[in-house]
Amino acid sequence: MTVAQNFPALTILLTLMAAVITSVLHRRAATVLTTLLIVLNLLLNACTMAFTIRTGQSYVYLMGHFPAPWGNEIRAGVLECVSAVILLAVILLSFLGGLDRSRSQIEPTKFNLFCVMVDLTMLSLLALIYTNDLFTAFVFIEISTLAAAGLVMARQNGPGLVGGVRYMIMNLLGSSLFLFGVVILYTITGHLLMTPIHESVLSLAEHGEYRIPLDVTLAMMSVGLGMKSAMYPFEKWLPGAYSNSTPTGAALLSSIVSKGYIFLLIKIYVRVIGLSVIDQLGVPDVLFVFGAAGMIMGSVNAIRAKTLRMMIAYSSVAQIGYIFLAIGMGTPAGIVAALWHLLAHSATKSMLFISASEINEASGGTHRRDMAKGAFYRSPLASFAFSIGALNVVGLPLLSMFVTKLSIGQAAVETGGLHMLVTLVALAISTLLNIAYFLKTTVSLYIKTENEERHMPGKLAIFCLIGFILLNLFLGLFSGTLYPLLESGLMQFP
């Protein structure tokens, strides 16, 4: 085993230890440690990504060197490593980009605890991406839930506390459904590791045994993780959580927390149950319907939103709908499209939240959409970053989400039938609605007003806004290289 193959497990252990150490540090020291940790994790995972791309193979890392069924496993391949590297880059830019605003909104003596929540969010993401064990996945789902609730409540104001409580209630319900699914699956297969479960499920499906328990298990896990990632119609907690947290908190909640749950759901569909068995069950069709509805209803609510951050929050519901619609097709092409949108949406949505925070600050500290008019003349870089994000969501060619819409449409055409018709109609309506609220808001940024006093973001915010712009352009311009990596990674996934 090469050194690079140890890095996924090492990053998980380092992040866990750093979270403990950060809890007793001063604000400045906690910030430095968290930043260094994110950078180190990014570099280590990039080394593993280079190894998996070069070898073209996935591998299993035995925790403690105990084999199945007693041991715990980490499994890494091209898909896991590419996803981890891109999402870690998003974490770094989100943390530093919103750092100045977060410091002003959080009590100084508790800022180290905010850094702990960031560490735990990153820890949970890495664990959900790499783990090959369902119960370990549940443990880190709970850690992610508590960390995300802490991010929502960090400002300790009334709306933030209410949003955090609502987040906890809905997400704990989702966790309970997922746990029930794990218990049923363990009862009928006798395994918690994903690969042995898959072998047992294939045998059961071949002999026609336990069809109803398998249906119930898949339904519980799908709905449970769907609730936690704001799948329509279970998204009621999202607007309050995203719009009342700090800029860093909103960026991480929208780009990292929900994506970890979705990545795990894809692992369950592909590696645990198997697409061949999924095709026999009716649960993915339910996700398909919820996804199509979310694509439209999320955009309708975004049009009605009065504040900039609320508009971006409701837009997330629509974009999550794209992912669940693609997963609901139950085909490899649909799964790859969902994975691509997972990464593209993470980079774009974080940039939108960070840039919106700077636009609001340049517009007198208000969050109202109408007050953002003329923001380009007060905060040019933030307005330009917001414009790139808005055009990406709309689906401008050469940007990453255009690739999403194209690939989802192609996957639907390959699937045929009612799936194709619903997908193409939903894509058309959703795109028109995206234009209605994002382009309208973007155009207003460039209309001159009487108040044109310049607002300069902090140096960290400038660095991160430029970083976000480059990351989004990179995903769009190099999609021809990255997308095939996801396709080859999915082939290694089972």
Secondary structure as the mmCIF struct_conf table of DSSP 4:
data_model
#
loop_
_struct_conf.conf_type_id
_struct_conf.id
_struct_conf.beg_label_comp_id
_struct_conf.beg_label_asym_id
_struct_conf.beg_label_seq_id
_struct_conf.end_label_comp_id
_struct_conf.end_label_asym_id
_struct_conf.end_label_seq_id
HELX_RH_3T_P HELX_RH_3T_P1 VAL A 3 ASN A 6
HELX_RH_AL_P HELX_RH_AL_P1 PHE A 7 THR A 22
TURN_TY1_P TURN_TY1_P1 SER A 23 VAL A 24
BEND BEND1 LEU A 25 LEU A 25
HELX_RH_AL_P HELX_RH_AL_P2 ARG A 27 THR A 55
STRN STRN1 TYR A 59 MET A 63
TURN_TY1_P TURN_TY1_P2 GLY A 64 HIS A 65
HELX_LH_PP_P HELX_LH_PP_P1 PHE A 66 PRO A 67
TURN_TY1_P TURN_TY1_P3 ALA A 68 TRP A 70
BEND BEND2 GLY A 71 GLY A 71
STRN STRN2 ASN A 72 ALA A 76
HELX_RH_AL_P HELX_RH_AL_P3 VAL A 78 GLY A 97
TURN_TY1_P TURN_TY1_P4 GLY A 98 GLY A 98
HELX_RH_AL_P HELX_RH_AL_P4 LEU A 99 GLN A 105
BEND BEND3 ILE A 106 ILE A 106
HELX_RH_3T_P HELX_RH_3T_P2 PRO A 108 LYS A 110
HELX_RH_AL_P HELX_RH_AL_P5 PHE A 111 TYR A 130
STRN STRN3 THR A 131 THR A 131
STRN STRN4 ASP A 133 ASP A 133
HELX_RH_AL_P HELX_RH_AL_P6 LEU A 134 MET A 153
TURN_TY1_P TURN_TY1_P5 ALA A 154 ARG A 155
HELX_RH_AL_P HELX_RH_AL_P7 GLY A 158 THR A 189
STRN STRN5 LEU A 193 LEU A 193
HELX_RH_AL_P HELX_RH_AL_P8 MET A 194 HIS A 207
TURN_TY1_P TURN_TY1_P6 GLY A 208 GLY A 208
BEND BEND4 TYR A 210 TYR A 210
HELX_RH_AL_P HELX_RH_AL_P9 ARG A 211 LYS A 228
TURN_TY1_P TURN_TY1_P7 SER A 229 ALA A 230
TURN_TY1_P TURN_TY1_P8 TYR A 232 PRO A 233
BEND BEND5 PHE A 234 PHE A 234
TURN_TY1_P TURN_TY1_P9 LYS A 236 TRP A 237
HELX_RH_AL_P HELX_RH_AL_P10 LEU A 238 ASN A 244
BEND BEND6 SER A 245 SER A 245
HELX_RH_AL_P HELX_RH_AL_P11 PRO A 247 LEU A 252
HELX_RH_PI_P HELX_RH_PI_P1 LEU A 253 VAL A 257
HELX_RH_AL_P HELX_RH_AL_P12 SER A 258 LYS A 267
HELX_RH_PI_P HELX_RH_PI_P2 ILE A 268 ILE A 273
HELX_RH_AL_P HELX_RH_AL_P13 LEU A 275 ILE A 278
TURN_TY1_P TURN_TY1_P10 ASP A 279 GLN A 280
BEND BEND7 LEU A 281 GLY A 282
HELX_RH_AL_P HELX_RH_AL_P14 VAL A 283 ARG A 304
BEND BEND8 LYS A 306 LYS A 306
STRN STRN6 THR A 307 THR A 307
HELX_RH_AL_P HELX_RH_AL_P15 LEU A 308 GLY A 328
TURN_TY1_P TURN_TY1_P11 MET A 329 MET A 329
BEND BEND9 THR A 331 THR A 331
HELX_RH_AL_P HELX_RH_AL_P16 PRO A 332 ALA A 362
TURN_TY1_P TURN_TY1_P12 SER A 363 GLY A 365
STRN STRN7 ARG A 368 ARG A 368
HELX_RH_3T_P HELX_RH_3T_P3 ARG A 369 ALA A 372
TURN_TY1_P TURN_TY1_P13 LYS A 373 GLY A 374
HELX_RH_3T_P HELX_RH_3T_P4 ALA A 375 TYR A 377
TURN_TY1_P TURN_TY1_P14 ARG A 378 ARG A 378
HELX_RH_AL_P HELX_RH_AL_P17 PRO A 380 VAL A 394
TURN_TY1_P TURN_TY1_P15 GLY A 395 GLY A 395
TURN_TY1_P TURN_TY1_P16 PRO A 397 LEU A 398
BEND BEND10 LEU A 399 LEU A 399
HELX_RH_AL_P HELX_RH_AL_P18 SER A 400 THR A 415
HELX_RH_AL_P HELX_RH_AL_P19 GLY A 417 ASN A 434
HELX_RH_PI_P HELX_RH_PI_P3 ILE A 435 LEU A 439
HELX_RH_AL_P HELX_RH_AL_P20 LYS A 440 SER A 444
TURN_TY1_P TURN_TY1_P17 LEU A 445 TYR A 446
BEND BEND11 ILE A 447 ILE A 447
BEND BEND12 GLU A 450 GLU A 450
HELX_LH_PP_P HELX_LH_PP_P2 MET A 456 GLY A 458
HELX_RH_AL_P HELX_RH_AL_P21 LYS A 459 LEU A 477
TURN_TY1_P TURN_TY1_P18 PHE A 478 PHE A 478
HELX_RH_AL_P HELX_RH_AL_P22 SER A 479 GLN A 492
#
